[in-house]
Amino acid sequence: MNEYNFGYLDEHTKRIIRRSLLKAVSIPGYQVPFPGREMPMPYGWGTGGIQVTASVIGHNDCLKVIDQGADDTTNAVSIRNFFKRVCGIKTTEKTSEASIIQTRHRIPETALRAGQILVYQVPIPEPLRFIEPRETETRTMHAMQEYGVMHLKLYEDIAQFGHISTAYAYPVRVNGRYIMDPSPIPKFDNPKMHQMPALQLFGAGREKRIYAVPPYTDVVSLDFEDHPFEIQQWDESCALCGSEVSFLDEMITDNEGSRLYLCSDSEYCATRTEIMQEGAA
Amino acid sequence: MYVAVKGGEQAILAAHKRLAEKRRGTLDEKPLTIKQIRQQLPYAVDRVMIEGSLYDPQLAALSIKQAAGDLIEAIFLLRAFRTTLERFCDSQPLDTGKMRIERRISAAFKDVPGGQVLGPTFDYTHRLLDFSLLDEEEGADNDNDSGDFEPEKINSEILKTEKEDDVEDFTHVLKNMSAEGLVENHVSEQQQPSSDITQQPMQFPVDRSTRLQALARGDEGFLLALGYSTQRGYGRTHPFAGEIRIGQVDLVIEPEELGFQIDIGEITLSECEMINQFKGTKKIKPMFTRGYGLAFGHSERKAMSMALIDRALRGKEFNEDFGSPAQDEEFVLSHVDSVESVGFVSHLKLPHYVDFQSELELIRKIRKEQDESTEANVESAA
């Protein structure tokens, strides 16, 4: 595909994005505006993540793309094929093999190591957006650390439901300073962000914002002393690999409403299943 | 044993194949040519060019063909191409005062220097289906004997004024009024070229030039509806169509290394200047203010809507009551771009299993706890 540059974006644009990324890494959790480009996929389908990946990817990189934890979800397939086409680089499904992992809505179950980059696709980068729709207001709120409203919202949940009713995109405080939207990952994944050895980059294409969490940075989910942060738990275990510690997707298997639980991280599940089968053989 | 659903890759390939078939239709028909689209669907081409932000009728027509007539999809295709282009030079400001006029009307004055020129317009046509087009013969002349398409008769001056020598006759209608001080001077305080919204992200609040850039590539339907809302009392601006002109304008560049100007071609533009009431303040005398709209090609509806919104968004400059959607810069500019809106609406089709699972788990938990506490209450009452 010679009509387009390596990674689709022109080098000038990549440089602009990398500069924004450097700023983002220097101020963990701060949303850096960047001149987002139209991409050949629709906004909301990962254009922010794709632009970040396109700006940091090189000939020697090995890319993994997941959506909902799985490599085989249609949009993950589509983004992986896009990078194969415009970069001609190696791709993988193995979390441990990848140098860059682009994700939508999950963090892999397998712990990431230093040197890896996790690129999140972000729909709404502003954690305060649903409390205050105006950018001019939220920018000031971040600058002044006026985060009382966020705690108030969580408190109102507890007063009404007895629980914090945010199950995904659960707000975190990064490096003791900025409140950040972790993207719509389930809160189950939030603890993985804390002190992660890998670099975490976040790209919001439509909203034209980039932010980052450098390796080994504190990422704390907001909570209260008497209502500590807690993650989802299942009574069931994975029907394929038997995992009791991974995030499980629920499948409806017939019209009588029978249900089955499977790991949302397909690569984690497949690797465990293989090992079990080898052990049995 | 249950095996998780796989095969996204094959499904995508199959879907692409179905789409290709859908686009091509029956093979009994010859494929549509790009020339046919450019020649016979010019308004579609113009809309795709302005919202795609690229003046290229050939590629706009290609986008329409590839998108099988879905104009918003075509706009998206063209944008995704445009974004990869190198920006080698800024043009000189366009001089629409020297436009070679195809159409020019003012609703504020009965007659204006240069005259009213209807040009090609759907205005005053009777919207009756022309059944003769069902089976149009090749090479048939396009004389419409209903008498609707006879602009020359309505204004006999056109033939005369179309000559190059008479171009100066088409002075902007508002120019004379602003000389008298009745209309605000259209040269804004902002002499510096504004930042390019495709190179610098918009940061609210933005200046008028930035707003106009965003409106120019904005979705026509959205602008039309918002413009209409100002006429119905939501941010009223008392507009008059001061002037609408459509025609060709020269595009001039001045490369830094050369230091002189080069005419690199002409583009067709639709320009609209609205005149709006302004009551004045203690310091400023009452006068008319302006709303401005500009679009590629024959895009009059777009230019008019844009001019209405431009004026509505200037409310703060004139201390006008605030609170209607069309006056709200963040609301309008954050939602005006069809490529952005379509993308985010359509992303709801992507799987959200994980998020949904998370909410399911939470709701079950809360419901279970409520059931238990109800049971406990019943027991303690009994």
HADDOCK unambig.tbl for C-alpha pairs under 7 A between the chains (distance, minus, plus):
assign (segid A and resid 9 and name CA) (segid B and resid 84 and name CA) 6.44 0.50 0.50
assign (segid A and resid 10 and name CA) (segid B and resid 84 and name CA) 6.50 0.50 0.50
assign (segid A and resid 33 and name CA) (segid B and resid 201 and name CA) 6.33 0.50 0.50
assign (segid A and resid 34 and name CA) (segid B and resid 200 and name CA) 6.97 0.50 0.50
assign (segid A and resid 34 and name CA) (segid B and resid 201 and name CA) 5.74 0.50 0.50
assign (segid A and resid 35 and name CA) (segid B and resid 198 and name CA) 6.46 0.50 0.50
assign (segid A and resid 35 and name CA) (segid B and resid 199 and name CA) 5.30 0.50 0.50
assign (segid A and resid 35 and name CA) (segid B and resid 200 and name CA) 4.92 0.50 0.50
assign (segid A and resid 35 and name CA) (segid B and resid 201 and name CA) 4.62 0.50 0.50
assign (segid A and resid 37 and name CA) (segid B and resid 83 and name CA) 6.23 0.50 0.50
assign (segid A and resid 38 and name CA) (segid B and resid 79 and name CA) 6.42 0.50 0.50
assign (segid A and resid 38 and name CA) (segid B and resid 80 and name CA) 5.25 0.50 0.50
assign (segid A and resid 38 and name CA) (segid B and resid 83 and name CA) 6.05 0.50 0.50
assign (segid A and resid 39 and name CA) (segid B and resid 80 and name CA) 5.33 0.50 0.50
assign (segid A and resid 40 and name CA) (segid B and resid 80 and name CA) 5.19 0.50 0.50
assign (segid A and resid 42 and name CA) (segid B and resid 343 and name CA) 4.40 0.50 0.50
assign (segid A and resid 43 and name CA) (segid B and resid 340 and name CA) 5.57 0.50 0.50
assign (segid A and resid 43 and name CA) (segid B and resid 343 and name CA) 4.11 0.50 0.50
assign (segid A and resid 43 and name CA) (segid B and resid 344 and name CA) 5.67 0.50 0.50
assign (segid A and resid 44 and name CA) (segid B and resid 343 and name CA) 5.28 0.50 0.50
assign (segid A and resid 44 and name CA) (segid B and resid 344 and name CA) 4.49 0.50 0.50
assign (segid A and resid 44 and name CA) (segid B and resid 347 and name CA) 5.32 0.50 0.50
assign (segid A and resid 45 and name CA) (segid B and resid 343 and name CA) 6.99 0.50 0.50
assign (segid A and resid 45 and name CA) (segid B and resid 347 and name CA) 5.73 0.50 0.50
assign (segid A and resid 68 and name CA) (segid B and resid 353 and name CA) 6.64 0.50 0.50
assign (segid A and resid 68 and name CA) (segid B and resid 354 and name CA) 5.81 0.50 0.50
assign (segid A and resid 72 and name CA) (segid B and resid 6 and name CA) 6.46 0.50 0.50
assign (segid A and resid 72 and name CA) (segid B and resid 8 and name CA) 5.80 0.50 0.50
assign (segid A and resid 73 and name CA) (segid B and resid 8 and name CA) 5.87 0.50 0.50
assign (segid A and resid 74 and name CA) (segid B and resid 8 and name CA) 4.75 0.50 0.50
assign (segid A and resid 74 and name CA) (segid B and resid 9 and name CA) 6.68 0.50 0.50
assign (segid A and resid 77 and name CA) (segid B and resid 8 and name CA) 6.87 0.50 0.50
assign (segid A and resid 77 and name CA) (segid B and resid 9 and name CA) 6.19 0.50 0.50
assign (segid A and resid 105 and name CA) (segid B and resid 354 and name CA) 6.99 0.50 0.50
assign (segid A and resid 135 and name CA) (segid B and resid 204 and name CA) 7.00 0.50 0.50
assign (segid A and resid 136 and name CA) (segid B and resid 204 and name CA) 6.22 0.50 0.50
assign (segid A and resid 161 and name CA) (segid B and resid 366 and name CA) 7.00 0.50 0.50
assign (segid A and resid 167 and name CA) (segid B and resid 358 and name CA) 5.38 0.50 0.50
assign (segid A and resid 167 and name CA) (segid B and resid 359 and name CA) 5.76 0.50 0.50
assign (segid A and resid 167 and name CA) (segid B and resid 362 and name CA) 6.91 0.50 0.50
assign (segid A and resid 168 and name CA) (segid B and resid 355 and name CA) 6.02 0.50 0.50
assign (segid A and resid 168 and name CA) (segid B and resid 358 and name CA) 6.65 0.50 0.50
assign (segid A and resid 186 and name CA) (segid B and resid 354 and name CA) 6.75 0.50 0.50
assign (segid A and resid 186 and name CA) (segid B and resid 355 and name CA) 6.12 0.50 0.50
assign (segid A and resid 186 and name CA) (segid B and resid 358 and name CA) 6.24 0.50 0.50
assign (segid A and resid 206 and name CA) (segid B and resid 340 and name CA) 5.97 0.50 0.50
assign (segid A and resid 208 and name CA) (segid B and resid 201 and name CA) 6.63 0.50 0.50
assign (segid A and resid 249 and name CA) (segid B and resid 354 and name CA) 6.84 0.50 0.50
assign (segid A and resid 249 and name CA) (segid B and resid 357 and name CA) 6.59 0.50 0.50
